[in-house]
C-alpha cells in the first residue's frame, strides 16, 4: 500500500500501526525521511504533484491512502487558486494514474469540520447538506465528488472519511494542525493562547489512535462510501483549556479576539453508521486522550513546526 503524506501527523501514526502488522508500506512525502527504519517500510522523497515520481511510487500497490493537504481551514482562503491547484488537481492526477495502473482502492481523508458549513442540526450525519464556508471545505467536497465520478466511470473504490479534529503525539503546534497541540504547547511554555471568539465554539475531537485503528480497518475491508469519523461528542475551546489546566496543573493565559467569519459555532459528528459498518469504536474520550497526550509529551521539548 502507498501512504501519501505518510510522514505527517496522521500518516506517521498510521505507518507505525501498519508496520507493526508487517504490511508492506510505501510512503511518498516531501523532504528527507523522518520515520524510523523498518524492514516493511519504503520511503520515497518527492511531491505527489510530480507525475513521474507518483507513477513510480504506485508500482506494485493495491491500496492508496490519501492523507495529503497543502492547506488548512484558516490558510486556504488566503489563496483559493493554490488550494485548487495543489489539492484538487493533484487528486485528479493521482486518479488518472490509478486508472491507468488498474489500482482501484483508495482511502481519502476529507474534513468533517468544514464540508457541512453552518450545521442545520447536530449531531451531523453524512446526509446533511454540504455548504462549506471556507476554501478548504469547498475543495474537499470537490475532491469527494471527483472520487465518486471516477468510481462511476472507472471503477475506483473510495472510502471517504470526513474526519473531525484529530489530536495526539506527533502533532506539531504553531502549524495550524489543531488547537489541542497549540493550546498544550502554550500552557506548558507559559505563552498566550489566542482564541477567536469567546471560546464557546464546539468541535468534535478524536484521539489519533482511534482514527488510525479505523484507517487500518478501511485498508483491509471492501467498504465503499462516505463516513463521519469523530468521537460523537462536542467540546468547547474553553473546556479544552480547562481540561489541560487540570491535567497539567498549570494556568493558561488567554487572549480573546474577534470571531472569524469562516468559523462555525458547533460541529459534532454522528458516527453511528461508521461504528456499525466497520465494527469500530473509540477508546478515548477527550479527557482520557488529553491526559495520554500530555503524559507522552510533558517531558519533551515540543518542536513548534
Secondary structure, 3 states (H helix, E strand, C coil): CEEECCCCHHHHHHHHHHHHCCCCEEEEECCCCCCCCCCCEEEEECCCCCHHHHHHHCCCCCEEEECCCCCCHHHHCCCHHHHHHHHHHHHHHHHHHHHHCCCCEEEEEEECCCCCCCCCCCCECCCCCCCCCCHHHHHHHHHHHHHHHHHHHHCCEEEEEEECEEECCCCCCCCCCCHHHHHHHHHHCCCEEEEECCCCCEEEEEEHHHHHHHHHHHCCCCCCEEEEECCCCEEEHHHHHHHHHHHHCCCCEEEEECCCCCCCCECCECCHHHHHHHCCCCCCCHHHHHHHHHHHHCCCCCCCC
